[in-house]
Amino acid sequence: MEQLEIKLEQDSGRLDKYLTEYLKEEYDFSRSYVQKLIESNDVLVNDQPVSVKYNLLTGDLIQMNLKEPTELEAKAEDIDFEIVYQDKDLLVVNKPNGLVVHPAAGNPSGTLVNGLLFKVKDLSSIGGVLRPGIVHRLDKMTTGLMIVAKNDKAHKRLTEMLANNEIHKEYIALVHGVVEPNAGKINAPIGRHKGDRKKMTTTDINSKHAITNFTVLERYENHTKISCVIETGRTHQIRVHMAYIKHPVVGDPLYAFKEDMKEEFGQYLHAYKLAFNHPITNEKIELISELPKEFNDKINLIKE
């Protein structure tokens, strides 16, 4: 059971509404589930139980136990997403915007895993009942290519390949500002943000090394389209690293600017390319996913 502490820097309205929005990016809890946690005293404010209607004030300290119900189980659902490659050992999906990868407390349905259980007969069991076949993840609002294992042997080998940087993962991002160097390497360790547990940050404390290579694809008046190749796979890595060099991803609700929170599409970050040797046959696999329509529409808009 994970514990979360949030120190409020401003008045923030109703407790249940605030927590639902706060946890949306990483946990995607429903508001009704958040209310249950508050009512069961798994949420305290200033060490005291409070009502779901409690109005949060500057300086309040929220303490929360992030419990997942033991009865939670992923069920098959007809979810709309594309399978771009499939054989007896693995498949690669093109994850659409807004689709959470696996179920969590308060949201047992409507995820990629629910859709996989509907479309695919066999999935690796290593990830457990909530994450069958899941070798790596994409954030909810990040689109693009993702590998899924269909058996445990493939899953174990794919996990090793990811750890050894044997899987080439290339992303395309639209970032704020004009990136001056044509290419660069960001080598900055990433760890959990001390004051905001839903965020990651560059830090030397309790962190893991993280390397992102970027190349400028196109410059606009106030924005830049870049490609990113990651040598490591840390949570929010590209988003954190681009914010670190003062070029946050457009639409990023956590690491960009206040106006970015109004972007319904979320962050303009797309897992564009995967290249790797098949974990069982060693056959070379290279896949590309074109940018979503909304991504291209945004680029055309800023060109005007």
C-alpha positions as CSV (number, residue, x, y, z in Angstrom):
1,M,0.0,0.0,0.0
2,E,1.5,3.3,-1.1
3,Q,1.2,6.4,1.0
4,L,0.9,9.9,-0.4
5,E,1.5,13.3,1.2
6,I,0.5,16.6,-0.4
7,K,1.2,20.0,1.0
8,L,-1.1,22.6,-0.4
9,E,0.4,25.9,-1.7
10,Q,-3.0,27.5,-2.3
11,D,-6.7,27.1,-1.5
12,S,-7.9,24.2,-3.7
13,G,-11.7,23.7,-3.2
14,R,-13.4,20.4,-2.3
15,L,-11.2,17.6,-1.1
16,D,-12.8,14.8,-3.2
17,K,-12.7,16.9,-6.4
18,Y,-9.1,18.0,-5.9
19,L,-7.8,14.5,-5.2
20,T,-9.6,13.0,-8.2
21,E,-7.9,15.6,-10.5
22,Y,-4.6,15.3,-8.7
23,L,-4.4,11.5,-9.0
24,K,-5.8,11.4,-12.6
25,E,-2.5,11.3,-14.4
26,E,-0.9,8.4,-12.6
27,Y,-3.8,6.4,-11.0
28,D,-6.9,7.5,-12.8
29,F,-9.1,6.8,-9.7
30,S,-12.8,7.5,-10.1
31,R,-14.3,10.3,-7.9
32,S,-16.6,7.7,-6.2
33,Y,-13.5,5.6,-5.2
34,V,-11.7,8.7,-3.8
35,Q,-14.9,9.5,-1.8
36,K,-14.8,5.9,-0.4
37,L,-11.2,6.4,0.7
38,I,-12.1,9.7,2.4
39,E,-15.1,8.1,4.2
40,S,-13.0,5.2,5.4
41,N,-10.4,7.6,6.9
42,D,-7.7,6.5,4.4
43,V,-7.5,10.3,3.7
44,L,-6.6,12.7,6.5
45,V,-6.1,16.4,6.4
46,N,-3.7,17.8,9.0
47,D,-3.9,14.4,10.7
48,Q,-7.7,14.6,11.1
49,P,-10.5,12.7,9.3
50,V,-12.6,15.1,7.2
51,S,-15.7,15.1,5.0
52,V,-15.5,14.6,1.3
53,K,-16.9,18.2,1.1
54,Y,-14.0,19.7,3.1
55,N,-12.6,22.8,1.4
56,L,-8.9,22.7,1.2
57,L,-6.9,25.7,2.4
58,T,-3.4,27.0,1.9
59,G,-1.0,25.0,4.1
60,D,-3.2,22.0,4.6
61,L,-1.4,18.6,4.6
62,I,-3.2,15.7,2.9
63,Q,-2.2,12.2,3.9
64,M,-3.6,9.4,1.8
65,N,-3.3,5.6,1.8
66,L,-3.5,4.5,-1.9
67,K,-5.3,1.1,-1.4
68,E,-6.3,-1.2,-4.2
69,P,-9.2,-3.5,-3.5
70,T,-8.2,-7.1,-3.3
71,E,-11.2,-8.2,-5.4
72,L,-10.1,-6.1,-8.4
73,E,-9.8,-8.2,-11.5
74,A,-9.4,-7.2,-15.2
75,K,-12.3,-8.3,-17.4
76,A,-12.4,-8.5,-21.2
77,E,-13.9,-5.5,-22.9
78,D,-14.2,-4.4,-26.5
79,I,-11.8,-1.4,-26.5
80,D,-10.9,0.4,-29.7
81,F,-7.1,0.2,-30.5
82,E,-5.0,-1.1,-33.3
83,I,-2.7,-4.1,-33.2
84,V,0.0,-3.3,-35.7
85,Y,2.0,-6.6,-35.3
86,Q,1.3,-10.0,-33.9
87,D,2.8,-13.5,-33.7
88,K,2.6,-16.4,-31.3
89,D,5.0,-14.7,-28.8
90,L,4.2,-11.0,-28.8
91,L,2.1,-8.2,-30.3
92,V,2.6,-4.5,-30.7
93,V,-0.3,-2.1,-30.2
94,N,-0.8,1.5,-31.3
95,K,-2.1,3.0,-28.1
96,P,-4.6,5.9,-28.6
97,N,-4.7,9.1,-26.5
98,G,-6.5,8.9,-23.2
99,L,-6.3,5.1,-22.8
100,V,-4.9,3.9,-19.5
101,V,-2.7,0.9,-19.8
102,H,-3.9,-1.3,-17.0
103,P,-6.7,-1.3,-14.3
104,A,-6.3,0.3,-10.9
105,A,-8.3,0.9,-7.9
106,G,-11.5,2.8,-8.8
107,N,-11.0,2.1,-12.5
108,P,-11.2,-1.6,-13.1
109,S,-12.4,-1.2,-16.7
110,G,-11.9,0.7,-19.9
111,T,-8.1,0.1,-20.1
112,L,-5.8,-1.3,-22.7
113,V,-5.5,-4.5,-20.6
114,N,-9.3,-5.0,-20.7
115,G,-9.1,-4.6,-24.5
116,L,-6.2,-7.0,-24.8
117,L,-8.2,-9.7,-22.9
118,F,-11.0,-9.2,-25.4
119,K,-8.8,-9.3,-28.5
120,V,-6.0,-11.8,-27.6
121,K,-6.4,-15.4,-26.4
122,D,-3.1,-15.7,-24.6
123,L,-1.1,-13.2,-22.6
124,S,1.9,-13.5,-20.3
125,S,1.0,-14.1,-16.7
126,I,4.1,-12.5,-15.2
127,G,2.4,-9.1,-14.7
128,G,-0.4,-10.7,-12.6
129,V,-4.1,-10.4,-13.1
130,L,-4.1,-6.6,-13.6
131,R,-1.1,-6.4,-15.9
132,P,-1.1,-9.5,-18.1
133,G,1.3,-9.2,-21.0
134,I,2.5,-5.7,-20.0
135,V,6.2,-5.3,-20.5
136,H,6.4,-1.5,-20.5
137,R,3.9,1.3,-20.2
138,L,3.0,4.6,-21.9
139,D,1.4,7.4,-19.9
140,K,-2.4,7.8,-20.3
141,M,-2.1,10.8,-22.7
142,T,0.9,9.5,-24.6
143,T,0.2,7.8,-27.9
144,G,2.0,5.2,-30.0
145,L,3.7,1.9,-30.1
146,M,3.8,-0.5,-27.1
147,I,5.0,-4.1,-26.9
148,V,2.9,-6.8,-25.2
149,A,4.1,-10.3,-24.4
150,K,1.9,-13.3,-25.1
151,N,3.8,-15.9,-23.0
152,D,6.2,-15.8,-20.0
153,K,9.3,-16.8,-22.0
154,A,8.9,-13.8,-24.3
155,H,8.0,-11.6,-21.4
156,K,11.2,-12.4,-19.5
157,R,13.4,-11.9,-22.5
158,L,11.7,-8.6,-23.4
159,T,12.3,-7.4,-19.9
160,E,16.0,-8.2,-20.2
161,M,16.2,-6.5,-23.5
162,L,14.6,-3.3,-22.1
163,A,17.0,-3.4,-19.2
164,N,20.0,-3.8,-21.5
165,N,18.8,-1.1,-23.9
166,E,18.3,-3.6,-26.7
167,I,15.0,-2.1,-27.8
168,H,15.2,1.1,-29.8
169,K,12.4,3.4,-28.8
170,E,11.9,6.6,-30.7
171,Y,9.4,9.3,-29.8
172,I,8.2,12.5,-31.5
173,A,7.4,15.5,-29.3
174,L,6.2,19.0,-29.7
175,V,7.9,21.2,-27.2
176,H,7.7,24.8,-26.1
177,G,10.3,27.3,-27.3
178,V,12.9,27.1,-30.1
179,V,15.4,24.4,-29.3
180,E,18.8,25.8,-30.4
181,P,21.2,22.9,-30.8
182,N,20.3,20.6,-33.7
183,A,20.8,17.6,-31.4
184,G,21.8,16.9,-27.8
185,K,22.0,14.4,-25.0
186,I,20.3,15.0,-21.6
187,N,22.0,13.0,-18.8
188,A,20.1,13.7,-15.6
189,P,19.0,11.2,-12.9
190,I,15.3,11.1,-12.2
191,G,13.5,10.4,-9.0
192,R,10.2,11.1,-7.2
193,H,9.5,14.7,-6.6
194,K,9.8,15.4,-2.8
195,G,6.9,17.8,-2.5
196,D,4.6,16.4,-5.1
197,R,4.4,12.6,-5.3
198,K,2.6,12.4,-8.6
199,K,5.5,14.1,-10.3
200,M,9.1,13.0,-11.1
201,T,12.0,15.4,-11.1
202,T,15.7,15.5,-11.9
203,T,17.5,14.8,-8.6
204,D,20.6,13.1,-7.1
205,I,18.5,11.8,-4.2
206,N,16.9,8.4,-4.4
207,S,17.1,8.6,-8.2
208,K,18.0,6.4,-11.2
209,H,20.2,7.4,-14.1
210,A,18.3,8.6,-17.1
211,I,19.5,9.5,-20.6
212,T,17.5,11.1,-23.4
213,N,18.9,11.9,-26.8
214,F,17.0,14.4,-28.9
215,T,17.2,15.7,-32.5
216,V,15.4,18.8,-33.9
217,L,13.1,17.9,-36.7
218,E,11.4,21.2,-37.4
219,R,11.5,24.7,-35.8
220,Y,8.5,27.1,-35.6
221,E,8.2,30.6,-34.2
222,N,7.7,29.5,-30.6
223,H,7.8,25.7,-30.7
224,T,10.0,22.9,-31.9
225,K,9.2,19.4,-33.2
226,I,11.8,16.9,-32.0
227,S,12.6,13.2,-32.0
228,C,13.8,11.6,-28.8
229,V,15.6,8.3,-28.3
230,I,15.7,7.1,-24.7
231,E,18.5,4.9,-23.4
232,T,16.6,4.3,-20.2
233,G,12.9,3.9,-19.4
234,R,12.1,6.1,-16.4
235,T,8.7,7.3,-15.4
236,H,7.8,10.4,-17.4
237,Q,11.4,10.5,-18.6
238,I,11.1,12.6,-21.8
239,R,8.6,14.9,-20.1
240,V,10.9,15.5,-17.2
241,H,14.0,15.9,-19.3
242,M,12.5,18.4,-21.7
243,A,11.2,20.5,-18.8
244,Y,14.6,20.3,-17.3
245,I,16.2,22.0,-20.3
246,K,13.3,24.6,-20.3
247,H,11.5,23.1,-23.3
248,P,8.5,21.3,-21.8
249,V,6.2,19.1,-23.9
250,V,3.2,21.1,-25.2
251,G,0.0,20.1,-23.4
252,D,1.8,18.4,-20.5
253,P,-0.4,19.0,-17.4
254,L,2.4,18.2,-14.9
255,Y,5.6,19.7,-16.3
256,A,4.6,22.5,-18.7
257,F,2.7,25.7,-18.1
258,K,-0.8,26.6,-16.7
259,E,-2.3,27.0,-20.2
260,D,-1.2,23.5,-21.1
261,M,-3.7,22.1,-18.6
262,K,-6.4,23.3,-20.9
263,E,-5.2,21.0,-23.7
264,E,-7.8,18.2,-24.0
265,F,-5.3,16.1,-26.0
266,G,-2.8,16.1,-23.2
267,Q,0.9,16.1,-23.9
268,Y,2.0,16.0,-27.6
269,L,4.2,13.0,-27.2
270,H,4.1,10.0,-29.5
271,A,5.9,6.7,-29.4
272,Y,6.8,6.8,-33.1
273,K,9.2,3.9,-33.7
274,L,10.2,0.5,-32.3
275,A,13.1,-1.5,-33.5
276,F,14.3,-4.8,-31.8
277,N,15.2,-8.4,-32.4
278,H,12.5,-10.8,-31.7
279,P,12.9,-12.2,-28.2
280,I,12.5,-15.8,-29.4
281,T,13.5,-16.0,-33.1
282,N,16.0,-13.1,-33.1
283,E,14.3,-11.8,-36.3
284,K,14.6,-8.1,-36.8
285,I,11.4,-6.1,-36.2
286,E,11.0,-2.5,-37.1
287,L,7.6,-0.7,-36.7
288,I,6.5,2.9,-37.3
289,S,3.3,4.7,-36.1
290,E,2.4,7.9,-37.9
291,L,1.4,10.9,-35.8
292,P,-2.2,11.1,-34.7
293,K,-4.4,13.5,-36.5
294,E,-4.7,15.8,-33.4
295,F,-0.9,16.1,-33.3
296,N,-0.7,17.1,-36.9
297,D,-3.6,19.5,-36.5
298,K,-1.7,21.2,-33.6
299,I,1.4,21.6,-35.7
300,N,-0.7,23.1,-38.5
301,L,-2.3,25.5,-36.1
302,I,1.0,26.9,-34.7
303,K,2.3,27.3,-38.2
304,E,-0.5,29.7,-39.1
